[in-house]
Amino acid sequence: MKRSTWIGLTAALPATAAVFAFSAAAVLPPTASIAQEDVVGSEQPETAPVSAPGTPDAASVELQQKRDETRNELEELTRSIDISSEKARLIEENIAALEKSTASLRQALIDSASRRKELEAQILASEEKIAQLGVRQDAIKKSLHDRRAILAEVLAALQRMGRSPPPALLVTPEDALGSVRSAILLGAVVPGMRKQATALVNDLGALASLQKDATTEKTRVSETITASLEEDKRMQLLMAENDKQSQTGAADLAAEQQRTDELASRAESLSSLIESLENDITSIRDAAERARLEEERQKQLSAEEREKARQLAESGVPDKNRIAPAYPFSSLKQKLELPVAGDILRSWDDPDGTGHPARGMTVASGPKAVVTAPADGLVVFAGAFRSYGQMVILNAGDGYHVVMTGMNTVNVRQGKFVFAGEPIALMGEKRVASATALALETDRPTLYIEFRKDGSPVDSAPWWVKKDTGRARNDS
């Protein structure tokens, strides 16, 4: 027999000890190291599946915990990032160079808010990806930890095989006999050891890969957060500039605000609040009348004028100086963007936490997310109302009103006409306690959105752009 064959047989001798190691693994004391290293997993052997422990409910809880951890890390990262003085100066110079007309400033505001919402959506997507990567890493680490005794013996056996050179085989018959016996044992041992060793290699490789992916995603989200902060700076400057262009007499504003507060304190419902505001507040009544006359004028257009209006609508470039909604609200189905980047937690007819069906939609956002007007509309109300907290009500024409609550800061005033996409508010750091956020087991900021037609709530779902927003996940 060739020497290489004999070498292969006798090389098995040291490995036979692994048979006893496998059978004794249950009683071996815990061994350190491999399972405790920061590494990531892959496909596991049937005897050691890599999955979140317990039931699907336990897996959901683990994922939610990881989301919370990731969110806290990103919030801490956001607080630690500063815009460079050079970047701030460039933004200020850019704003200073803008044409200072109301139309130009408003369009710049809409563009800035759109970019910021896109960046906020990217941050939320990265947050979810990092959380899921973390869950997968934890699952593999747990699997390695649970098998640490067996894996330690496999490594020890492999190390002994590597260190011990095969003996001379043909010295005595006893050597040859021992080699044959070892080979017989090895035939039973090697497949199991190979399976465990392969699983270990796969686990470590997958763990390293997941760690690399997580590091890459964290770098990406850091860059996105910086870009979002820069856009926030730009938007604040634009809003300040826009306010200068649309100042109303301070005395008039104060008087109207006082009257609004009185009406809000007496209103027994949203419907009664809206009705009283549109009847009793001069600026709102006048603006609503102008909008009504504009709607009537549009209805009286000739066939040729209607065709031009239709082409203008299809071009998506409405009149920048309009004082009434560019298009009838009922014609905007499947065309409206959500006011805030986030995940839908509660929809029309879902349980609202008080034993009743929800009459609106609740969206969870990131901290300090920008809120934009979903459609053109007149600001009927902007401020605090009862247990709803900060609220904005838009008259969108066609008998429709859009109600939004849950914001931290409102940046529009009553009586102003806003365009679709124009920033009107900011969310807070955490969820605001309010009547519309009952039974939501999340501390994320939540925006409640309700559409009303002729005073009654209607399902807003048909109006939103059909994209993968839906219930991206449920943080409750």
DAFENKA-V313046 format. One record per backbone hydrogen bond with DSSP energy under -1.0 kcal/mol. NH is the residue of the N-H (numbers start at 0). CO is the residue of the C=O. E is the energy in kcal/mol with one decimal. If there is no record, write none. Layout:
nh = {NH,NH}
co = {CO,CO}
e = {E,E}
This chain:
nh = {5,6,7,8,9,10,11,12,15,17,18,20,21,22,23,26,33,35,36,38,47,58,59,60,61,62,63,64,65,66,67,68,69,70,71,72,73,74,75,76,77,78,79,87,88,89,90,91,92,93,94,95,96,97,104,105,106,107,108,109,110,111,112,113,114,115,116,117,118,119,120,121,122,123,124,125,126,127,128,129,130,131,132,133,134,135,136,137,138,139,140,141,142,143,144,145,146,147,150,151,152,153,154,155,156,157,158,159,160,161,162,163,175,176,177,178,179,180,181,182,183,184,185,186,187,188,189,192,193,194,195,196,197,198,199,200,201,202,203,204,205,206,206,207,208,209,210,211,212,213,214,215,216,217,218,219,220,221,222,223,224,225,226,227,228,229,230,231,232,233,234,235,236,237,238,239,240,241,242,243,244,252,253,254,255,256,257,258,259,260,261,262,263,264,265,266,272,273,274,275,276,277,278,279,280,284,285,286,287,288,289,290,291,292,293,294,295,296,297,298,299,300,305,306,307,308,309,310,311,312,313,314,316,321,330,331,333,334,334,335,342,343,344,345,348,349,351,357,360,361,362,363,364,367,368,370,371,372,376,377,378,379,380,382,384,387,390,391,392,393,394,395,399,400,401,402,403,404,405,407,408,410,414,415,417,420,421,423,424,425,426,430,434,436,439,441,446,447,448,449,451,452,453,455,457,462,464,466,468,471,471}
co = {1,2,3,4,5,6,8,9,12,14,15,16,17,18,19,23,31,32,33,36,44,54,55,56,57,58,59,60,61,62,63,64,65,66,67,68,69,70,71,72,73,74,75,83,84,85,86,87,88,89,90,91,92,94,100,101,102,103,104,105,106,107,108,109,110,111,112,113,114,115,116,117,118,119,120,121,122,123,124,125,126,127,128,129,130,131,132,133,134,135,136,137,138,139,140,141,142,144,146,147,148,149,150,151,152,153,154,155,156,157,158,159,171,172,173,174,175,176,177,178,179,180,181,182,184,184,185,188,189,190,191,192,193,194,195,196,197,198,199,200,201,39,202,203,204,205,206,207,208,209,210,211,212,213,214,215,216,217,218,219,220,221,222,223,224,225,226,227,228,229,230,231,232,233,234,235,236,237,238,239,240,248,249,250,251,252,253,254,255,256,257,258,259,260,261,262,268,269,270,271,272,273,274,275,276,280,281,282,283,284,285,286,287,288,289,290,291,292,293,294,295,297,301,302,303,304,305,306,307,308,309,310,311,318,327,328,461,331,462,462,363,469,361,361,357,346,355,349,448,345,446,342,444,427,365,424,338,421,417,394,415,392,392,390,388,384,382,403,380,401,377,399,396,451,393,449,391,447,389,425,425,423,378,412,376,372,418,370,370,408,368,442,386,433,436,439,362,404,360,402,400,455,398,452,450,459,335,464,466,468,469}
e = {-1.8,-2.7,-2.2,-2.0,-2.7,-2.0,-1.4,-1.8,-1.2,-2.1,-1.4,-1.8,-2.7,-1.8,-1.7,-1.8,-1.1,-1.7,-1.4,-1.7,-1.9,-2.0,-2.4,-2.4,-2.5,-2.4,-2.5,-2.5,-2.2,-2.3,-2.4,-2.4,-2.6,-2.9,-2.3,-2.2,-2.5,-2.4,-2.2,-2.3,-2.6,-2.0,-1.2,-2.5,-2.2,-2.1,-2.1,-2.3,-2.4,-2.2,-2.2,-2.4,-1.6,-1.2,-2.5,-2.5,-2.2,-2.3,-2.3,-2.4,-2.5,-2.4,-2.8,-2.2,-2.2,-2.4,-2.5,-2.0,-2.3,-2.5,-2.2,-1.9,-2.1,-2.1,-2.1,-2.5,-2.5,-2.1,-2.2,-2.9,-2.0,-2.3,-2.5,-2.2,-2.1,-2.1,-2.3,-2.5,-2.2,-1.9,-2.6,-2.4,-2.1,-2.6,-2.5,-2.8,-1.3,-1.4,-2.8,-2.3,-1.8,-2.3,-2.6,-2.4,-2.7,-2.5,-2.6,-2.5,-2.4,-1.8,-2.1,-2.4,-1.4,-2.7,-2.7,-2.2,-2.3,-2.5,-2.6,-2.4,-2.1,-2.3,-3.1,-1.9,-1.0,-1.9,-2.9,-2.5,-3.5,-2.2,-2.3,-2.9,-2.9,-2.3,-2.3,-2.5,-2.7,-2.7,-2.7,-2.4,-2.7,-9.9,-2.8,-2.2,-2.0,-2.6,-2.3,-2.1,-2.4,-2.6,-2.4,-2.4,-2.4,-2.3,-2.0,-2.3,-2.7,-1.8,-1.8,-2.1,-2.6,-2.0,-2.1,-2.3,-2.4,-2.1,-2.1,-2.2,-2.1,-2.2,-2.5,-2.4,-1.9,-2.2,-2.6,-2.2,-2.2,-2.7,-2.3,-1.4,-1.2,-2.3,-2.4,-2.2,-2.4,-2.4,-2.1,-2.1,-2.5,-2.5,-1.8,-2.2,-2.7,-2.0,-1.2,-1.7,-2.0,-2.8,-2.4,-2.4,-2.5,-2.4,-1.1,-2.6,-2.0,-2.9,-3.0,-2.4,-2.8,-2.0,-2.4,-2.5,-2.4,-2.5,-2.2,-2.3,-2.3,-2.5,-2.3,-1.6,-1.1,-1.1,-2.8,-2.0,-2.0,-2.5,-2.7,-2.5,-2.4,-2.5,-2.4,-1.7,-1.2,-1.2,-1.8,-1.7,-1.1,-1.7,-1.2,-2.6,-2.2,-1.5,-2.6,-1.5,-2.8,-2.1,-2.8,-3.3,-2.7,-2.8,-2.7,-3.1,-2.8,-2.1,-1.3,-2.9,-2.3,-2.3,-2.3,-2.1,-3.1,-2.6,-1.3,-2.5,-1.9,-2.1,-3.2,-2.5,-2.4,-2.7,-2.9,-1.8,-2.1,-2.4,-2.4,-3.2,-2.4,-2.0,-1.3,-2.5,-2.1,-3.3,-3.3,-1.5,-2.9,-3.3,-2.1,-3.1,-1.6,-2.6,-2.9,-1.7,-1.9,-1.3,-1.1,-1.8,-3.0,-2.8,-3.1,-2.7,-2.7,-2.9,-3.0,-1.8,-2.5,-2.1,-2.8,-1.1,-2.7,-1.1,-1.4}
